[in-house]
Amino acid sequence: MLPQAVEDAIETIASDHTSGANRIARIGLRGLEALIDTSRGRPEPDSVREATRRLAAAQHTNAALYNVTQVFAHLVAEGQEPKDVLAHLRGELESAREKVAGNFLKIAPDSGVVVTLTFSDNVLACIVRAHEKGRLERVYVMESRPLFEGRFLAVALKEAGIPATLVPDSMGPGLLATATYALVGADSVLRDGSIVNKVGTYALALGAKDHGRPTYVACESLKFDARYDEGSWPGAPLMPSTEVWDRPPEAVDTMNRYFEVVPARLVSRIATERGTFEPETVRTMLSQAKRQI
């Protein structure tokens, strides 16, 4: 049995469907910190294995959560001080955002109109940095049903003094006819260069491709996931159908998932804290990592 504080972290992760992957990974680290505190500094190997396994399983499609828990388990098993490992991983997560934004500026157009969706801390940081440099005219934000996370991004952009317009999800892809590029976050970057992100990203990227516009992705390299490719990704879990229609007629079926895979062919470049990469480069990097798993 794990300490109650670790169980609480697992439950929080499992029930949180609106926070970004970075925040969820940090909750995972808080759970591991609780394990350390209740073990007087160095938890038993079996406890570490159980805690990391169950924390990662609480959101099995979250690559950042999986990676930080696995790195923690590996380094502690090698004999490194658990608290030092936690501090390093926290530092990686907390410092990545501004580095992602800085690297995004290396590929962003000199001026442009952006279409995006949902709420991503990395996307917000990239947009703010581009606006500060005078390289942004307006942002169109898809509302991101069924939880409407796009509304929160639109508010954050307005508070930052950035021209932003909230639009229905169905409008987003068509706006790429006149917009400059699509910019999205990612919950995971899979080993074939495809990405996992909020439902609606696929349609947005298709719209960008159809109109000859690039789709840029902004995320930490801790979200790179060598376990899966587009075909083997286990898929997002089904979520409550009442979020789609509270009281549908008995004969009407509904389906509700929050995440989907976007093929690598629709991704132009991925901005991370370690640089920017084309999907083919990611494919090479993660295929090498896959052989080591």
N, C-alpha and C positions, 0 to 999 in steps of 0.2 A: 504494500500500500504506500503510495506516495504521500508526502506531507500535504495538508489541506491547501496551503498556499499554491502548490504546484497544480493540484486538482482545480483550483479556482482559475488559474491561468489557462488551463486546458479548456475549461468550460467557456471562458471569455472568448478565446480564439474560435471555438466551434460555433458560438452564437453571434459573432461579429461578421456581418455581411456587407458593411459599408466602408470600413477603414481600408486604407491602402496596404499593400503587401509589406512595405517598410514598417509601418506601425505594428502590424501583426507580428512581424519578426521580432520587434522590440518587446512585445508582450511575451513572446517565447523566451527571450533572454531574462525577463523578470521572473518567469517561472523557474528557470535554471538558477537564478540568483537565490530564490527561496529554497531550492534544494541544497545549495551550498550553505546557506545560513543555518538551516536545521540540521546539517551534518557536521557542524563545527569546522567548516573550511574545506574538507575533502570528502565528498560523498562516495559511497561504495560503488564499484563498477557496475553492479547489477542495477542500482538505483539510477545511475547516469543513463544506462542503456534503455531502461523503461521510460524514464522521463523524456529523453530525446525522441524515442519512438512515438510515444503518445502525443507529445506536443506537435510533432510534424504531422501526425495522422489527423489532428484536429482540423486541419485544412490541407488535405493531401495534394491539392493542386498548387499550393503556394510554394514556389521554388525558394524564395528568400528565407522562409521559415525552415524549410527542409535543410537548406545549406548551412544556416547559422547553427542549427542544432547538431548537424553532422560534424561540422568543423569543431564545435565545442567538445563533442564526445571523442573525436580523434585526438585532439591536442591534449585533453586531460588524460586519456589513456597512454599517451606518450610520456606523461609525467609533468606536464606544464601546470603551473599554479592556476586553479580554476578561476579565481577572481581576476587574474591577469588576462586570461583568455576572454572572459566576459568584457573586460574593459576594452580590449582590442576590437572585439566584434561590435560593441556599441560605437566605438569611434569610427569604424568603417561605415556603419549605417548612418550616423549623424553627419559625417563630413561629405558623404557622397553627393548629396543633392546639389550643392553649389558647384562641385566639380563637373557634374553632369551638365548643368546649365552653361558653364564656361566652355565645355567641349561642344555643346549644341551650337553655340555662336560661330564655331568654325565651319559649320555646314549650312547654317540658316541663311536665307536670301537677305540681301541688303535692306529690302523693304517688302512688306507683304501683309496679306490677309490670311488668317489662320482659321481652320475648322478643327474642333476637338470635341471630346465628350467625357463624361463622368468626372470624377475628382481625382487628380493625381498630383501629389506634392512635387514630383519631378517636372511635370508639364507646367505647373504653376511657376516654378522657379525659372524654367526656360523662357516662358512668356514674359515674366517680369524682367529678366535680364535683357531680352531682345527689345522690350519697350524702353528700358533705361538707355539703350544704345541708339534709340531712334530708328529701330529696324522693324517696327510693327505698326500697322495702321488700325486693324480691328481684329477681334476674335469672335467667331461664332461658336457657341457652346451648345451641343445637343443635350437635351434635358436628361437623357439616360434613364429611361423607365426600366423597371417599375419603381425603383427607390429614389429616382430624381437627383442623383448625386451631382449632375451637371448644374443644378440650381446653386449648389454650394460653391462650385467653381466660379460661376458667373458673379456671385456676390463677392467672392475673394478678389476677383479681377477688378470689379468696380471700386472696391475699397482701396485697391492699389493704384487707382486712377487710370486704369486701362480701358479703352472703349471695348465693350463686350455686349453681345446680343445673344440671348437665350432663344433657341429654336426647337421645334419638335424634332424628334429623332429622324423622322422620315425626310426632313428637309436637308439634313446634313450632307449626304452624298451629292445632291444636285448643286449645292453651293460651290463645289469644287470646279464648276464650269468657269467661275470668275475669281475664286479665291486662289491663293498662291500655293498653299500646301496644307496637308493634314499633319497634325502633331498629336501623338497618343502616348500614353504610358504602356506599361506591360506588367502583368503579374508574373509572367514567366517568359523566358526566351528559350525555345526548345532547341535540341541539338541539330536540327536541320535548318535553323534560322527562322522558323515560323515563331509567332508570338501568341501568347494567351492574354486576352484582355476582355474588358466588359463587352457584353453583347451589343452589337451595333458597330463595333470596330471593323468587322469584315465588310459590311456594306459601305462604310466610309472609305476604306482602303480601295474597294472596287470602284467607287465613284472617282477617287483620285486617279487611279490607273486609267479609267475610261477617258478622263479629261486631260491626261498627260501631266498630272501633278504628282510630286513626290509625297510619300507618306513617311514621316520621320517618327522614330520611337525614342523615348527618353526613359532610361531606367538604370538601376545599379547593376553592376556585374554579378552581384550576389543573387540576382534573379535568373542567371543562366542555369539551365536545367539539362544536364547530360543524360538524365534517365529516359526521356521521352522524345519522340519526334511527332509530327502532325498525325501520323497514323496510329501511333501507340499511346498517345495521351489518353488517360482514362476518362476524360470528360468531366464537365462540371455537374455537381449533384442537382437533382430536381429541387426546386424551392416551392414555397406555398403557392398553389394556384390562385388563391384568393387575392394575391397581389396583382394578378392579371385582370380578374373579374371577381368582385366580392361575392356576388350571389348570381352565378350564371344559371340559365335554364338547365334543367336536369339532362337534356340531350346534348349539351355543349361540353366538349372536352377542352381543357386548357393545358398548356405546358409553360413552365417558367424556369429558365436557367439564367445565371448571371454572367457566365463567362463562355468564350468561344475561342477557337483557334483561327488565326489569320495566316494564310500560307506565306511562305518566305518570298514568293514571287511578287507579292504586293507590298513588300517592305523595301524602302529605298536605302535607309541607313539607320543604325542604332547608336544613339549617343549615350555613353556611360561615363563613369568617373575615370576610367582608364583610357578613354579615347573613343573614337567613332569607328563603327565597323559595318561593312556590308554583310548581308546574310551569309554569303559564301564564306567569308572569313570566320564568322561565328560557327558555321558548319564544320570547318576544319578544326577550330579550337576545341569544340565540344565533342567531336568524334574522337579526338585524341584522349580527352578526359573520360569518355565512355569506356575506352579500352582499359582504363585504370580502375574502374568501379568493380 
